[in-house]
Amino acid sequence: MKKQYYLDCNDVTYYELKDEDVFYETLERLEAFVRFEDFGIWLTSKEIPDDDLKGFLGLFYRYEMDMTLLAVFLTPENKPWFFDDKNTFWHKRVFEKSLAPKVRAIR
C-alpha cells in the first residue's frame, strides 16, 4: 500500500467569497487529492500524475501558497518540463528557495 502525503498549506490566500469554493472544487478534480484537513492537502502518494502536478502549480500560484512544497514531486520523468525549463512561471517559486518541503509520509 502506498503512503499518503501531507502538504502543509496554512497560507492560502482567498481574494473574494467564491474563491474558497473554487479552491476546493479545483482540488477535488485532481486525481491525487484525498482531502483537505488541518490546513493541509492529503494526497494519494508522492507519485502524482503530470496533469495533477500542473494543476497544483496553477492552484498554488493563484492562491499564493508556498510553491516550494511542490519540489518534492520532481522525478526523472517530469524533469524536462518541470525543472529544466527555467523560464516557466513556477521555476523560481518552486526551486530557487528552500528545497525542504513540509511533507510527511503517513501509513
Backbone as JSON Lines, residues from 0, in Angstrom:
{"i":0,"aa":"M","n":[0.83,-1.19,0.0],"ca":[0.0,0.0,0.0],"c":[0.87,1.25,0.0]}
{"i":1,"aa":"K","n":[0.56,2.2,-0.87],"ca":[1.33,3.43,-0.94],"c":[1.03,4.31,0.27]}
{"i":2,"aa":"K","n":[2.03,5.09,0.66],"ca":[1.85,6.03,1.75],"c":[1.2,7.3,1.22]}
{"i":3,"aa":"Q","n":[0.28,7.85,2.01],"ca":[-0.29,9.14,1.66],"c":[0.7,10.23,2.04]}
{"i":4,"aa":"Y","n":[0.6,11.36,1.35],"ca":[1.46,12.5,1.66],"c":[0.63,13.7,2.05]}
{"i":5,"aa":"Y","n":[1.17,14.46,2.96],"ca":[0.51,15.65,3.5],"c":[1.35,16.87,3.16]}
{"i":6,"aa":"L","n":[0.74,17.86,2.52],"ca":[1.39,19.13,2.23],"c":[0.83,20.17,3.19]}
{"i":7,"aa":"D","n":[1.67,20.77,3.99],"ca":[1.28,21.77,4.98],"c":[1.0,23.09,4.26]}
{"i":8,"aa":"C","n":[-0.26,23.42,4.1],"ca":[-0.67,24.57,3.29],"c":[-1.46,25.57,4.12]}
{"i":9,"aa":"N","n":[-0.86,26.13,5.13],"ca":[-1.59,27.02,6.01],"c":[-1.58,28.48,5.55]}
{"i":10,"aa":"D","n":[-1.14,28.72,4.33],"ca":[-1.04,30.11,3.87],"c":[-1.85,30.37,2.59]}
{"i":11,"aa":"V","n":[-3.07,29.83,2.53],"ca":[-3.91,30.02,1.36],"c":[-4.52,31.42,1.39]}
{"i":12,"aa":"T","n":[-4.44,32.13,0.26],"ca":[-4.99,33.48,0.15],"c":[-6.23,33.45,-0.73]}
{"i":13,"aa":"Y","n":[-7.38,33.79,-0.16],"ca":[-8.62,33.89,-0.93],"c":[-8.88,35.37,-1.2]}
{"i":14,"aa":"Y","n":[-9.26,35.68,-2.44],"ca":[-9.45,37.07,-2.83],"c":[-10.89,37.56,-2.71]}
{"i":15,"aa":"E","n":[-11.83,36.66,-2.74],"ca":[-13.24,37.02,-2.58],"c":[-14.0,35.79,-2.1]}
{"i":16,"aa":"L","n":[-15.27,35.96,-1.78],"ca":[-16.05,34.91,-1.14],"c":[-16.09,33.59,-1.91]}
{"i":17,"aa":"K","n":[-16.23,33.65,-3.21],"ca":[-16.33,32.43,-4.02],"c":[-14.98,31.74,-4.21]}
{"i":18,"aa":"D","n":[-13.89,32.43,-3.94],"ca":[-12.56,31.85,-4.14],"c":[-12.36,30.56,-3.34]}
{"i":19,"aa":"E","n":[-12.84,30.53,-2.13],"ca":[-12.67,29.33,-1.32],"c":[-13.39,28.14,-1.96]}
{"i":20,"aa":"D","n":[-14.6,28.37,-2.47],"ca":[-15.33,27.31,-3.16],"c":[-14.57,26.81,-4.37]}
{"i":21,"aa":"V","n":[-14.04,27.73,-5.16],"ca":[-13.29,27.37,-6.37],"c":[-12.03,26.59,-5.99]}
{"i":22,"aa":"F","n":[-11.37,26.99,-4.91],"ca":[-10.18,26.29,-4.43],"c":[-10.49,24.81,-4.17]}
{"i":23,"aa":"Y","n":[-11.54,24.55,-3.41],"ca":[-11.89,23.16,-3.07],"c":[-12.39,22.39,-4.28]}
{"i":24,"aa":"E","n":[-13.14,23.05,-5.15],"ca":[-13.62,22.39,-6.37],"c":[-12.44,21.97,-7.25]}
{"i":25,"aa":"T","n":[-11.44,22.82,-7.34],"ca":[-10.25,22.51,-8.14],"c":[-9.5,21.33,-7.53]}
{"i":26,"aa":"L","n":[-9.32,21.34,-6.23],"ca":[-8.65,20.22,-5.56],"c":[-9.37,18.91,-5.84]}
{"i":27,"aa":"E","n":[-10.69,18.92,-5.74],"ca":[-11.46,17.69,-5.92],"c":[-11.37,17.11,-7.32]}
{"i":28,"aa":"R","n":[-10.99,17.92,-8.29],"ca":[-10.83,17.43,-9.66],"c":[-9.49,16.74,-9.89]}
{"i":29,"aa":"L","n":[-8.56,16.88,-8.95],"ca":[-7.24,16.29,-9.11],"c":[-7.24,14.84,-8.62]}
{"i":30,"aa":"E","n":[-6.73,13.96,-9.46],"ca":[-6.74,12.52,-9.18],"c":[-6.02,12.17,-7.88]}
{"i":31,"aa":"A","n":[-4.92,12.85,-7.58],"ca":[-4.1,12.52,-6.41],"c":[-4.67,13.06,-5.1]}
{"i":32,"aa":"F","n":[-5.64,13.96,-5.19],"ca":[-6.19,14.6,-4.0],"c":[-7.03,13.62,-3.19]}
{"i":33,"aa":"V","n":[-6.82,13.6,-1.87],"ca":[-7.62,12.77,-0.97],"c":[-8.55,13.66,-0.14]}
{"i":34,"aa":"R","n":[-7.96,14.64,0.57],"ca":[-8.78,15.53,1.39],"c":[-7.96,16.74,1.81]}
{"i":35,"aa":"F","n":[-8.65,17.78,2.24],"ca":[-8.02,18.96,2.82],"c":[-8.39,18.93,4.3]}
{"i":36,"aa":"E","n":[-7.36,18.93,5.15],"ca":[-7.6,18.78,6.58],"c":[-6.49,19.46,7.35]}
{"i":37,"aa":"D","n":[-6.85,20.16,8.42],"ca":[-5.84,20.8,9.28],"c":[-4.9,21.7,8.49]}
{"i":38,"aa":"F","n":[-5.45,22.49,7.57],"ca":[-4.67,23.41,6.73],"c":[-3.63,22.68,5.88]}
{"i":39,"aa":"G","n":[-3.97,21.49,5.46],"ca":[-3.05,20.75,4.61],"c":[-3.79,19.92,3.58]}
{"i":40,"aa":"I","n":[-3.07,19.54,2.55],"ca":[-3.62,18.74,1.46],"c":[-3.07,17.32,1.58]}
{"i":41,"aa":"W","n":[-3.97,16.35,1.66],"ca":[-3.59,14.94,1.68],"c":[-3.65,14.41,0.26]}
{"i":42,"aa":"L","n":[-2.59,13.72,-0.14],"ca":[-2.5,13.14,-1.49],"c":[-2.4,11.63,-1.4]}
{"i":43,"aa":"T","n":[-2.77,10.96,-2.49],"ca":[-2.73,9.5,-2.52],"c":[-1.32,8.97,-2.32]}
{"i":44,"aa":"S","n":[-0.34,9.67,-2.86],"ca":[1.06,9.27,-2.71],"c":[1.95,10.4,-3.2]}
{"i":45,"aa":"K","n":[3.24,10.19,-3.13],"ca":[4.2,11.18,-3.63],"c":[4.26,11.15,-5.16]}
{"i":46,"aa":"E","n":[3.88,10.03,-5.76],"ca":[3.88,9.92,-7.22],"c":[2.53,10.38,-7.74]}
{"i":47,"aa":"I","n":[2.51,11.6,-8.29],"ca":[1.26,12.13,-8.81],"c":[1.37,12.31,-10.32]}
{"i":48,"aa":"P","n":[0.25,12.21,-11.04],"ca":[0.28,12.39,-12.5],"c":[0.71,13.81,-12.87]}
{"i":49,"aa":"D","n":[1.32,13.93,-14.04],"ca":[1.76,15.25,-14.53],"c":[0.61,16.25,-14.56]}
{"i":50,"aa":"D","n":[-0.57,15.81,-15.0],"ca":[-1.7,16.73,-15.05],"c":[-2.05,17.27,-13.67]}
{"i":51,"aa":"D","n":[-1.93,16.44,-12.64],"ca":[-2.19,16.89,-11.28],"c":[-1.11,17.86,-10.82]}
{"i":52,"aa":"L","n":[0.13,17.57,-11.14],"ca":[1.22,18.47,-10.77],"c":[1.01,19.84,-11.43]}
{"i":53,"aa":"K","n":[0.62,19.83,-12.68],"ca":[0.33,21.1,-13.36],"c":[-0.84,21.81,-12.7]}
{"i":54,"aa":"G","n":[-1.83,21.05,-12.27],"ca":[-2.96,21.63,-11.55],"c":[-2.52,22.24,-10.23]}
{"i":55,"aa":"F","n":[-1.65,21.55,-9.51],"ca":[-1.14,22.09,-8.24],"c":[-0.3,23.35,-8.47]}
{"i":56,"aa":"L","n":[0.48,23.37,-9.54],"ca":[1.27,24.57,-9.85],"c":[0.35,25.78,-10.04]}
{"i":57,"aa":"G","n":[-0.7,25.6,-10.81],"ca":[-1.64,26.69,-11.02],"c":[-2.37,27.08,-9.75]}
{"i":58,"aa":"L","n":[-2.8,26.1,-8.99],"ca":[-3.53,26.35,-7.75],"c":[-2.67,27.08,-6.72]}
{"i":59,"aa":"F","n":[-1.45,26.59,-6.54],"ca":[-0.54,27.21,-5.57],"c":[-0.17,28.63,-5.99]}
{"i":60,"aa":"Y","n":[0.0,28.85,-7.28],"ca":[0.3,30.2,-7.78],"c":[-0.89,31.12,-7.55]}
{"i":61,"aa":"R","n":[-2.07,30.68,-7.95],"ca":[-3.29,31.5,-7.85],"c":[-3.58,31.91,-6.41]}
{"i":62,"aa":"Y","n":[-3.4,30.99,-5.47],"ca":[-3.75,31.25,-4.08],"c":[-2.54,31.62,-3.22]}
{"i":63,"aa":"E","n":[-1.45,31.97,-3.87],"ca":[-0.22,32.44,-3.2],"c":[0.25,31.51,-2.09]}
{"i":64,"aa":"M","n":[0.25,30.22,-2.39],"ca":[0.7,29.22,-1.44],"c":[2.19,28.99,-1.62]}
{"i":65,"aa":"D","n":[2.81,28.36,-0.66],"ca":[4.24,28.1,-0.69],"c":[4.56,27.06,-1.76]}
{"i":66,"aa":"M","n":[5.02,27.52,-2.91],"ca":[5.27,26.63,-4.04],"c":[6.49,25.74,-3.85]}
{"i":67,"aa":"T","n":[7.35,26.06,-2.88],"ca":[8.5,25.18,-2.64],"c":[8.04,23.79,-2.21]}
{"i":68,"aa":"L","n":[6.82,23.68,-1.7],"ca":[6.28,22.38,-1.3],"c":[6.2,21.42,-2.49]}
{"i":69,"aa":"L","n":[6.08,21.97,-3.68],"ca":[5.9,21.14,-4.88],"c":[7.21,20.54,-5.38]}
{"i":70,"aa":"A","n":[8.35,21.0,-4.89],"ca":[9.64,20.47,-5.34],"c":[9.78,18.98,-5.08]}
{"i":71,"aa":"V","n":[9.09,18.48,-4.09],"ca":[9.17,17.07,-3.74],"c":[8.66,16.16,-4.86]}
{"i":72,"aa":"F","n":[7.89,16.72,-5.79],"ca":[7.32,15.92,-6.87],"c":[8.22,15.83,-8.11]}
{"i":73,"aa":"L","n":[9.41,16.39,-8.03],"ca":[10.36,16.29,-9.14],"c":[10.81,14.84,-9.32]}
{"i":74,"aa":"T","n":[10.69,14.34,-10.55],"ca":[11.11,12.98,-10.89],"c":[11.92,13.03,-12.19]}
{"i":75,"aa":"P","n":[12.65,11.97,-12.49],"ca":[13.36,11.95,-13.78],"c":[12.4,12.08,-14.97]}
{"i":76,"aa":"E","n":[11.18,11.57,-14.81],"ca":[10.21,11.63,-15.91],"c":[9.67,13.04,-16.15]}
{"i":77,"aa":"N","n":[9.44,13.82,-15.09],"ca":[8.87,15.15,-15.31],"c":[9.93,16.25,-15.32]}
{"i":78,"aa":"K","n":[11.18,15.89,-15.09],"ca":[12.26,16.88,-15.03],"c":[12.34,17.77,-16.28]}
{"i":79,"aa":"P","n":[12.18,17.23,-17.51],"ca":[12.29,18.1,-18.69],"c":[11.32,19.29,-18.68]}
{"i":80,"aa":"W","n":[10.11,19.1,-18.29],"ca":[9.15,20.21,-18.31],"c":[9.03,20.91,-16.95]}
{"i":81,"aa":"F","n":[9.25,20.18,-15.86],"ca":[9.03,20.74,-14.52],"c":[10.25,21.51,-14.01]}
{"i":82,"aa":"F","n":[11.44,21.04,-14.29],"ca":[12.65,21.66,-13.76],"c":[13.55,22.31,-14.81]}
{"i":83,"aa":"D","n":[13.77,21.62,-15.92],"ca":[14.77,22.07,-16.9],"c":[14.44,23.41,-17.55]}
{"i":84,"aa":"D","n":[13.17,23.7,-17.76],"ca":[12.78,24.96,-18.4],"c":[12.75,26.06,-17.33]}
{"i":85,"aa":"K","n":[13.8,26.85,-17.27],"ca":[13.95,27.88,-16.23],"c":[13.06,29.11,-16.46]}
{"i":86,"aa":"N","n":[12.4,29.18,-17.62],"ca":[11.57,30.34,-17.95],"c":[10.1,30.19,-17.56]}
{"i":87,"aa":"T","n":[9.75,29.1,-16.91],"ca":[8.35,28.91,-16.51],"c":[8.0,29.83,-15.34]}
{"i":88,"aa":"F","n":[6.71,30.1,-15.18],"ca":[6.29,30.98,-14.08],"c":[6.57,30.38,-12.72]}
{"i":89,"aa":"W","n":[6.74,29.07,-12.66],"ca":[6.9,28.42,-11.35],"c":[8.35,28.14,-10.96]}
{"i":90,"aa":"H","n":[9.28,28.16,-11.9],"ca":[10.62,27.66,-11.6],"c":[11.25,28.31,-10.37]}
{"i":91,"aa":"K","n":[11.32,29.64,-10.35],"ca":[11.93,30.31,-9.2],"c":[11.13,30.07,-7.93]}
{"i":92,"aa":"R","n":[9.82,30.07,-8.04],"ca":[8.97,29.89,-6.86],"c":[9.08,28.49,-6.27]}
{"i":93,"aa":"V","n":[9.36,27.5,-7.1],"ca":[9.47,26.12,-6.62],"c":[10.91,25.76,-6.25]}
{"i":94,"aa":"F","n":[11.86,26.11,-7.1],"ca":[13.21,25.57,-6.96],"c":[14.28,26.53,-6.45]}
{"i":95,"aa":"E","n":[14.05,27.81,-6.45],"ca":[15.11,28.73,-6.06],"c":[14.93,29.3,-4.66]}
{"i":96,"aa":"K","n":[14.15,28.59,-3.85],"ca":[14.02,28.9,-2.44],"c":[14.46,27.66,-1.68]}
{"i":97,"aa":"S","n":[14.16,27.59,-0.43],"ca":[14.49,26.42,0.37],"c":[13.87,25.17,-0.26]}
{"i":98,"aa":"L","n":[14.65,24.15,-0.44],"ca":[14.14,22.91,-1.01],"c":[13.83,21.89,0.09]}
{"i":99,"aa":"A","n":[13.33,22.35,1.18],"ca":[12.96,21.48,2.29],"c":[11.44,21.56,2.48]}
{"i":100,"aa":"P","n":[10.69,20.89,1.6],"ca":[9.24,20.99,1.7],"c":[8.69,20.34,2.97]}
{"i":101,"aa":"K","n":[7.54,20.85,3.39],"ca":[6.89,20.34,4.59],"c":[6.0,19.16,4.2]}
{"i":102,"aa":"V","n":[6.59,18.01,4.02],"ca":[5.85,16.82,3.57],"c":[6.17,15.69,4.53]}
{"i":103,"aa":"R","n":[5.15,14.93,4.85],"ca":[5.4,13.77,5.7],"c":[4.63,12.58,5.15]}
{"i":104,"aa":"A","n":[5.24,11.43,5.26],"ca":[4.59,10.21,4.79],"c":[3.75,9.63,5.92]}
{"i":105,"aa":"I","n":[2.59,9.12,5.56],"ca":[1.68,8.52,6.52],"c":[1.35,7.12,6.04]}
{"i":106,"aa":"R","n":[1.36,6.19,6.91],"ca":[0.99,4.81,6.54],"c":[-0.51,4.68,6.39]}
